[in-house]
Amino acid sequence: MREGTDIKNRIAAEQLMEFLFLAGMFGFMMMWMMIQPFAASPDEEMRYLVPQFIFRHGTLPHGADPEIRNVDWGTSYGFTPITSYILSALFMKIVSLFFTDFMVLLRAARMVSVLFGTAAVYVIIRIGKKLFPKPYDWLFIITVSTIPQFIFVTSYVNIDAMALFGAALLFYACLLGRESKWETRHLVLFAVALSVCILSYYNTYGLVLGFSLFFIVSVCITNQDKQEVWKILLKKGFFVLLIVFLLCGWWFIRNAVLYDGDFLGLAATNRYGELYAREDLKPSKILTPMREGKTVFEMLRQGWITVSAMSFFGVFGCMDIVLPFRMYQLYFLLCLIGFAGACIAVPKFFRYKDAENRKTDDIYFTVCCILSIILTVGISVYYSYTSDYQPQGRYILPMMIPLFYFIVTGFVRILELLPVKPVGKRILCYLGEALFIGLMLYSYFAVFAPTYR
């Protein structure tokens, strides 16, 4: 009886800890959101035109509508998926029943990013509990959730926060699906996660491809009957595709109708950019590294890697508020330590059979995680090289969960190898968590907030 009570108490304590952490992260994101003036973050002024249009007119805009078109670039964010902006407009409409002040409505629009960020943290908690045993679960949760750039992305009007939530949900859906051999409820969750990614930002498409491949392989591995496996794969795959089409199809069909078959809206963006952009900002005139005659490797060496890596951890404002350089060095050092530990833990990542000598999809999960990281970085590299040189960490943030899955596994492996008692390992774990929390707090109180006081 007493043992049952102890278990209940431990569960209740753990649930309380999760709630307090989630509430704390929500409050912290609100602090970042509230202190920022308008247009003090990447393209917020241009992005905010879309929810403002929907708020005023109650309809979705054409991407080239003069009301949302930027006078310099000659185009708008109305060509790309606007799901997050639709939600922002809804929040603005509700708040406008009581307040009409510009900053109040702006903050109502920003709340969507805050809520997507909070939802992402909730999913990260669930992922940490699924991937790591105690006390290492919270090491993963805190390491990922406290990345300053992640917090910053959740604090202004954008679609990146939705993308990060979708990326987290996709990773979690794969963990649940592989565990349950892809029960119907997890197929639905997987399809919803794919849909959130597809309707958010194109920089999630690397994860969409990587984990879609894992879904295919995992279904085949978990169904041993070779004669039935293709039938099962087609049945489950069609079910997922049907849900994705029902949730996402409307946007791409709308694009195809409005923009002469251009269902992604990319060609239309370039076409209207050529028509209305300032002369030096027309797509055909922008001086990209490719037009300069540089190779991709030259672009990478001449600052792309450094700026992208720094802004992955924290560069705020319009890429003009940086952390002390020693903070970046510390983050890079911690990552190197994690990667070193991950190299030691290679057998864990590439298992082909589990402890009971059954086939496992660990090797395929690892390969797909690596593939999703490579594709996410590759998309950003391609965009910078061919279209618009923008080495920004927010473009590669969707890979943060598979990336830190490897890094934290490396931390755990190193801790396990240390010749110290379990209590010592637990203390080291707590110190690591405190370090990441401290870096996050310093980013706000010593760097970000003082900028706007």
Secondary structure per residue as TSV (DSSP state, phi and psi in degrees):
chain	resnum	aa	ss	phi	psi
A	1	M	-	360.0	-45.7
A	2	R	H	-64.9	-37.2
A	3	E	H	-63.1	-41.5
A	4	G	H	-63.1	-39.1
A	5	T	H	-65.3	-39.8
A	6	D	H	-62.9	-40.9
A	7	I	H	-64.2	-43.8
A	8	K	H	-61.9	-40.5
A	9	N	H	-64.8	-40.1
A	10	R	H	-65.9	-40.8
A	11	I	H	-64.3	-43.7
A	12	A	H	-62.9	-40.6
A	13	A	H	-65.0	-40.2
A	14	E	H	-66.3	-41.9
A	15	Q	H	-64.2	-38.6
A	16	L	H	-63.9	-42.4
A	17	M	H	-62.3	-43.1
A	18	E	H	-61.7	-44.7
A	19	F	H	-63.1	-44.4
A	20	L	H	-65.3	-39.9
A	21	F	H	-65.1	-44.4
A	22	L	H	-63.9	-44.0
A	23	A	H	-63.8	-39.6
A	24	G	H	-63.6	-42.2
A	25	M	H	-67.2	-38.4
A	26	F	H	-61.8	-45.9
A	27	G	H	-62.8	-39.3
A	28	F	H	-67.8	-41.4
A	29	M	H	-62.4	-37.8
A	30	M	H	-61.5	-39.0
A	31	M	H	-62.1	-43.6
A	32	W	H	-62.9	-41.5
A	33	M	H	-68.3	-42.7
A	34	M	H	-69.9	-34.2
A	35	I	H	-80.3	-19.3
A	36	Q	-	-75.7	132.8
A	37	P	-	-72.5	168.8
A	38	F	T	-65.9	140.5
A	39	A	T	63.8	26.8
A	40	A	-	-96.7	14.0
A	41	S	S	-137.1	166.7
A	42	P	T	-54.8	112.6
A	43	D	T	60.1	20.5
A	44	E	H	-61.7	-38.4
A	45	E	H	-60.0	-42.9
A	46	M	H	-72.0	-38.8
A	47	R	H	-66.7	-40.9
A	48	Y	H	-65.1	-19.9
A	49	L	H	-60.8	-31.5
A	50	V	H	-70.5	-54.7
A	51	P	H	-62.0	-31.2
A	52	Q	H	-62.4	-42.9
A	53	F	H	-60.9	-48.5
A	54	I	H	-63.5	-39.6
A	55	F	H	-61.9	-43.1
A	56	R	H	-75.7	-39.4
A	57	H	H	-106.4	-18.2
A	58	G	S	72.4	16.0
A	59	T	S	-134.0	165.2
A	60	L	-	-86.5	139.7
A	61	P	-	-83.9	154.3
A	62	H	-	-72.0	141.9
A	63	G	T	-59.4	-24.9
A	64	A	T	-100.3	11.0
A	65	D	-	-59.6	130.1
A	66	P	T	-55.9	-25.8
A	67	E	T	-70.4	-24.5
A	68	I	T	-115.9	-2.6
A	69	R	-	-79.6	130.9
A	70	N	-	-75.3	133.4
A	71	V	T	-68.2	-27.7
A	72	D	T	-84.0	-49.0
A	73	W	T	-84.9	-17.8
A	74	G	S	71.2	11.8
A	75	T	-	-139.8	-169.9
A	76	S	-	-152.9	173.3
A	77	Y	T	-85.3	7.9
A	78	G	T	-77.4	-12.9
A	79	F	S	-81.2	-29.5
A	80	T	S	-89.8	164.4
A	81	P	-	-51.0	135.9
A	82	I	-	-123.0	23.0
A	83	T	H	-55.1	-46.2
A	84	S	H	-62.3	-37.2
A	85	Y	H	-70.4	-31.7
A	86	I	H	-62.8	-43.9
A	87	L	H	-64.1	-38.5
A	88	S	H	-61.2	-42.5
A	89	A	H	-62.7	-38.4
A	90	L	H	-63.2	-44.5
A	91	F	H	-62.6	-40.5
A	92	M	H	-61.9	-40.9
A	93	K	H	-63.6	-42.0
A	94	I	H	-65.6	-47.2
A	95	V	H	-65.9	-32.5
A	96	S	T	-65.3	-15.0
A	97	L	T	-66.5	-21.1
A	98	F	T	-120.0	-31.3
A	99	F	-	-136.9	147.6
A	100	T	-	-126.2	4.5
A	101	D	-	-61.3	140.3
A	102	F	H	-57.3	-48.7
A	103	M	H	-68.1	-31.9
A	104	V	H	-65.9	-44.3
A	105	L	H	-66.9	-37.5
A	106	L	H	-61.3	-44.8
A	107	R	H	-67.5	-30.9
A	108	A	H	-63.0	-41.8
A	109	A	H	-65.4	-39.5
A	110	R	H	-67.7	-23.9
A	111	M	H	-58.3	-28.8
A	112	V	H	-61.3	-42.7
A	113	S	H	-64.8	-41.1
A	114	V	H	-60.9	-44.5
A	115	L	H	-69.1	-38.3
A	116	F	H	-64.1	-38.5
A	117	G	H	-64.4	-42.7
A	118	T	H	-64.3	-41.6
A	119	A	H	-62.8	-37.7
A	120	A	H	-63.1	-41.7
A	121	V	H	-62.5	-40.6
A	122	Y	H	-59.2	-44.4
A	123	V	H	-66.6	-37.9
A	124	I	H	-61.2	-38.6
A	125	I	H	-59.3	-47.4
A	126	R	H	-63.5	-38.5
A	127	I	H	-64.7	-45.4
A	128	G	H	-58.9	-41.6
A	129	K	H	-66.8	-30.6
A	130	K	H	-80.0	-36.2
A	131	L	H	-85.5	-36.0
A	132	F	-	-125.6	142.6
A	133	P	-	-78.1	165.6
A	134	K	T	-66.4	145.4
A	135	P	T	-92.7	12.0
A	136	Y	H	-79.0	-15.1
A	137	D	H	-59.6	-43.3
A	138	W	H	-74.3	-23.1
A	139	L	H	-63.2	-44.0
A	140	F	H	-65.5	-48.5
A	141	I	H	-56.7	-49.0
A	142	I	H	-71.7	-39.8
A	143	T	H	-58.2	-46.0
A	144	V	H	-75.3	-45.1
A	145	S	H	-69.1	-23.5
A	146	T	T	-99.5	10.1
A	147	I	-	-60.6	118.7
A	148	P	H	-55.7	-37.2
A	149	Q	H	-66.1	-35.2
A	150	F	H	-61.3	-45.5
A	151	I	H	-63.0	-42.7
A	152	F	H	-61.1	-42.2
A	153	V	H	-61.6	-26.6
A	154	T	T	-85.7	8.7
A	155	S	T	-112.2	2.0
A	156	Y	S	-143.9	173.1
A	157	V	S	-72.5	115.3
A	158	N	-	-162.9	-179.7
A	159	I	S	-112.6	-1.1
A	160	D	H	-64.4	-38.1
A	161	A	H	-62.9	-39.6
A	162	M	H	-63.7	-39.4
A	163	A	H	-61.7	-41.7
A	164	L	H	-68.8	-36.7
A	165	F	H	-63.5	-44.7
A	166	G	H	-61.1	-40.8
A	167	A	H	-63.8	-41.9
A	168	A	H	-65.1	-43.8
A	169	L	H	-64.5	-36.4
A	170	L	H	-65.2	-43.9
A	171	F	H	-61.7	-45.0
A	172	Y	H	-65.8	-40.5
A	173	A	H	-61.5	-36.9
A	174	C	H	-67.5	-38.8
A	175	L	H	-62.4	-44.3
A	176	L	H	-69.4	-40.7
A	177	G	H	-63.7	-45.1
A	178	R	H	-65.3	-32.5
A	179	E	H	-72.2	-38.0
A	180	S	H	-95.9	4.7
A	181	K	T	60.0	37.5
A	182	W	S	59.8	60.4
A	183	E	-	-64.0	163.0
A	184	T	H	-56.5	-42.9
A	185	R	H	-63.3	-32.1
A	186	H	H	-82.5	-26.3
A	187	L	H	-64.1	-41.3
A	188	V	H	-63.2	-45.5
A	189	L	H	-62.0	-42.1
A	190	F	H	-61.3	-43.4
A	191	A	H	-66.4	-40.3
A	192	V	H	-63.8	-42.4
A	193	A	H	-62.6	-44.0
A	194	L	H	-58.4	-42.0
A	195	S	H	-65.7	-42.3
A	196	V	H	-60.4	-43.3
A	197	C	H	-63.7	-47.4
A	198	I	H	-62.8	-35.6
A	199	L	T	-89.6	9.3
A	200	S	S	-106.8	-93.8
A	201	Y	-	-132.0	146.1
A	202	Y	G	-64.0	-17.6
A	203	N	G	-74.2	-3.6
A	204	T	G	-90.5	-6.9
A	205	Y	H	-69.5	-21.8
A	206	G	H	-64.9	-40.8
A	207	L	H	-69.3	-38.1
A	208	V	H	-57.6	-46.3
A	209	L	H	-68.1	-47.2
A	210	G	H	-59.4	-47.2
A	211	F	H	-82.7	-18.2
A	212	S	H	-68.0	-39.9
A	213	L	H	-63.4	-40.0
A	214	F	H	-63.1	-40.9
A	215	F	H	-56.2	-46.5
A	216	I	H	-61.0	-49.1
A	217	V	H	-65.6	-42.0
A	218	S	H	-64.3	-40.9
A	219	V	H	-60.9	-41.4
A	220	C	H	-66.9	-40.9
A	221	I	H	-67.8	-40.2
A	222	T	H	-81.7	-4.8
A	223	N	-	-117.7	105.1
A	224	Q	-	-77.6	-20.3
A	225	D	-	-74.8	103.1
A	226	K	H	-63.8	-29.2
A	227	Q	H	-72.7	-26.6
A	228	E	H	-100.9	-13.1
A	229	V	H	-61.7	-39.9
A	230	W	H	-70.4	-35.0
A	231	K	H	-65.0	-43.2
A	232	I	H	-65.1	-43.1
A	233	L	H	-61.8	-45.2
A	234	L	H	-64.2	-40.5
A	235	K	H	-64.5	-48.5
A	236	K	H	-71.2	-38.4
A	237	G	H	-64.3	-43.0
A	238	F	H	-64.2	-38.8
A	239	F	H	-60.8	-44.5
A	240	V	H	-63.9	-46.5
A	241	L	H	-62.7	-36.1
A	242	L	H	-63.0	-46.0
A	243	I	H	-64.4	-42.8
A	244	V	H	-61.0	-42.5
A	245	F	H	-64.0	-42.2
A	246	L	H	-63.9	-35.0
A	247	L	H	-85.2	-31.8
A	248	C	H	-111.7	-23.4
A	249	G	H	-55.5	-36.6
A	250	W	H	-55.5	-39.8
A	251	W	H	-68.4	-44.3
A	252	F	H	-75.4	-32.3
A	253	I	H	-65.5	-43.1
A	254	R	H	-59.1	-44.9
A	255	N	H	-60.0	-45.7
A	256	A	H	-60.9	-38.9
A	257	V	H	-69.3	-44.8
A	258	L	H	-74.9	-34.2
A	259	Y	T	-118.3	39.8
A	260	D	T	55.2	47.5
A	261	G	T	88.8	-3.8
A	262	D	-	-81.0	86.0
A	263	F	S	-70.6	-22.0
A	264	L	S	-87.9	-20.6
A	265	G	S	80.0	4.8
A	266	L	H	-75.4	-44.8
A	267	A	H	-65.0	-37.9
A	268	A	H	-64.6	-38.5
A	269	T	H	-58.4	-46.8
A	270	N	H	-66.0	-39.1
A	271	R	H	-63.6	-47.2
A	272	Y	H	-73.1	-28.3
A	273	G	H	-62.5	-40.5
A	274	E	H	-64.4	-34.0
A	275	L	H	-75.9	-43.0
A	276	Y	H	-116.4	-10.9
A	277	A	S	-71.6	157.6
A	278	R	-	-58.3	147.7
A	279	E	G	-51.9	-45.2
A	280	D	G	-78.6	-7.5
A	281	L	G	-109.2	6.1
A	282	K	S	-63.7	141.4
A	283	P	T	-50.0	-35.2
A	284	S	T	-78.1	-11.7
A	285	K	T	-109.9	-14.4
A	286	I	-	-63.2	130.1
A	287	L	-	-83.8	92.2
A	288	T	-	-87.6	161.4
A	289	P	T	-55.0	-35.1
A	290	M	T	-64.7	-42.6
A	291	R	T	-71.0	-25.2
A	292	E	T	-75.8	-8.4
A	293	G	T	87.0	10.5
A	294	K	-	-79.2	155.0
A	295	T	-	-86.6	165.1
A	296	V	H	-59.1	-41.4
A	297	F	H	-66.3	-34.3
A	298	E	H	-64.7	-43.2
A	299	M	H	-60.1	-43.7
A	300	L	I	-63.4	-43.3
A	301	R	I	-70.2	-30.2
A	302	Q	I	-90.3	35.5
A	303	G	I	118.9	-19.8
A	304	W	I	-61.4	-47.9
A	305	I	H	-63.0	-45.9
A	306	T	H	-61.8	-49.4
A	307	V	H	-66.8	-41.8
A	308	S	H	-63.7	-42.5
A	309	A	H	-66.2	-43.7
A	310	M	H	-62.7	-46.3
A	311	S	H	-77.8	-10.5
A	312	F	H	-66.1	-37.0
A	313	F	H	-91.7	-31.4
A	314	G	H	166.2	97.8
A	315	V	E	-134.0	122.2
A	316	F	E	-110.4	-173.5
A	317	G	T	61.6	-146.1
A	318	C	T	-92.9	57.0
A	319	M	T	62.4	32.5
A	320	D	T	-126.5	3.0
A	321	I	E	-117.8	109.3
A	322	V	E	-111.5	156.7
A	323	L	-	-81.0	162.9
A	324	P	-	-56.8	140.2
A	325	F	H	-59.1	-30.8
A	326	R	H	-65.7	-26.6
A	327	M	H	-67.4	-42.3
A	328	Y	H	-62.7	-41.9
A	329	Q	H	-60.4	-39.4
A	330	L	H	-66.8	-44.3
A	331	Y	H	-59.9	-45.3
A	332	F	H	-64.3	-39.2
A	333	L	H	-62.9	-44.5
A	334	L	H	-62.2	-39.6
A	335	C	H	-65.1	-41.5
A	336	L	H	-61.6	-41.6
A	337	I	H	-61.0	-44.6
A	338	G	H	-61.7	-42.9
A	339	F	H	-65.2	-37.2
A	340	A	H	-61.8	-43.7
A	341	G	H	-65.3	-35.8
A	342	A	H	-64.6	-34.6
A	343	C	H	-63.6	-36.9
A	344	I	H	-68.2	-31.5
A	345	A	T	-90.9	14.8
A	346	V	H	-51.0	-43.0
A	347	P	H	-56.2	-32.9
A	348	K	H	-66.1	-41.1
A	349	F	H	-71.4	-30.4
A	350	F	T	-113.8	30.7
A	351	R	-	-63.8	139.1
A	352	Y	S	-104.8	-22.6
A	353	K	B	-134.6	148.7
A	354	D	-	-87.9	-171.1
A	355	A	T	-63.7	-24.0
A	356	E	T	-99.0	18.5
A	357	N	S	65.7	25.0
A	358	R	-	-97.9	152.2
A	359	K	B	-60.9	139.6
A	360	T	-	-129.5	155.4
A	361	D	-	-99.2	19.7
A	362	D	H	-55.5	-45.9
A	363	I	H	-61.1	-38.2
A	364	Y	H	-74.9	-35.6
A	365	F	H	-63.2	-43.7
A	366	T	H	-62.3	-46.6
A	367	V	H	-61.2	-41.0
A	368	C	H	-70.5	-33.1
A	369	C	H	-63.5	-45.6
A	370	I	H	-63.0	-42.9
A	371	L	H	-61.8	-42.0
A	372	S	H	-64.8	-35.7
A	373	I	H	-65.9	-47.3
A	374	I	H	-62.3	-43.8
A	375	L	H	-66.8	-39.0
A	376	T	H	-62.5	-46.6
A	377	V	H	-65.7	-39.9
A	378	G	H	-61.3	-40.0
A	379	I	H	-61.9	-43.7
A	380	S	H	-65.5	-41.5
A	381	V	H	-61.8	-47.0
A	382	Y	H	-60.4	-44.1
A	383	Y	H	-63.0	-45.6
A	384	S	H	-63.9	-37.4
A	385	Y	H	-76.0	-39.0
A	386	T	H	-104.5	-26.7
A	387	S	T	-117.1	-53.9
A	388	D	-	-157.3	114.2
A	389	Y	-	-68.1	100.7
A	390	Q	-	-139.3	84.8
A	391	P	-	-78.2	84.4
A	392	Q	-	-118.1	131.9
A	393	G	G	-61.5	-26.6
A	394	R	G	-65.3	-22.5
A	395	Y	G	-73.3	-21.3
A	396	I	T	-111.2	3.4
A	397	L	G	-59.1	-31.8
A	398	P	G	-55.9	-19.2
A	399	M	G	-85.8	4.4
A	400	M	H	-63.0	-33.9
A	401	I	H	-73.8	-51.2
A	402	P	H	-61.5	-34.9
A	403	L	H	-62.9	-48.6
A	404	F	H	-79.6	-13.2
A	405	Y	H	-60.7	-44.7
A	406	F	H	-69.9	-45.1
A	407	I	H	-63.4	-47.6
A	408	V	H	-69.8	-35.3
A	409	T	H	-58.9	-37.4
A	410	G	H	-64.9	-42.5
A	411	F	H	-57.1	-46.7
A	412	V	H	-62.1	-42.7
A	413	R	H	-63.0	-40.3
A	414	I	H	-65.2	-43.1
A	415	L	H	-62.1	-39.7
A	416	E	H	-65.1	-30.1
A	417	L	H	-84.1	-14.9
A	418	L	S	-67.4	136.6
A	419	P	S	-80.9	59.8
A	420	V	S	-128.6	159.8
A	421	K	-	-69.7	159.9
A	422	P	H	-52.6	-37.4
A	423	V	H	-65.1	-34.6
A	424	G	H	-66.7	-40.6
A	425	K	H	-64.5	-38.0
A	426	R	H	-64.5	-41.6
A	427	I	H	-63.8	-43.0
A	428	L	H	-61.9	-37.1
A	429	C	H	-63.1	-45.9
A	430	Y	H	-62.9	-38.4
A	431	L	H	-64.8	-39.7
A	432	G	H	-62.7	-43.5
A	433	E	H	-62.5	-42.8
A	434	A	H	-62.2	-36.9
A	435	L	H	-62.6	-47.7
A	436	F	H	-66.4	-38.9
A	437	I	H	-64.1	-41.7
A	438	G	H	-61.8	-41.3
A	439	L	H	-63.5	-39.3
A	440	M	H	-64.8	-46.0
A	441	L	H	-64.6	-40.6
A	442	Y	H	-62.2	-39.3
A	443	S	I	-57.9	-37.8
A	444	Y	I	-82.5	-55.6
A	445	F	I	-74.8	-27.2
A	446	A	I	-104.6	-17.5
A	447	V	I	-121.5	-56.6
A	448	F	I	-74.5	-56.6
A	449	A	H	-60.3	-44.2
A	450	P	H	-58.8	-23.4
A	451	T	H	-62.8	-31.8
A	452	Y	T	-110.2	10.4
A	453	R	-	-89.1	360.0
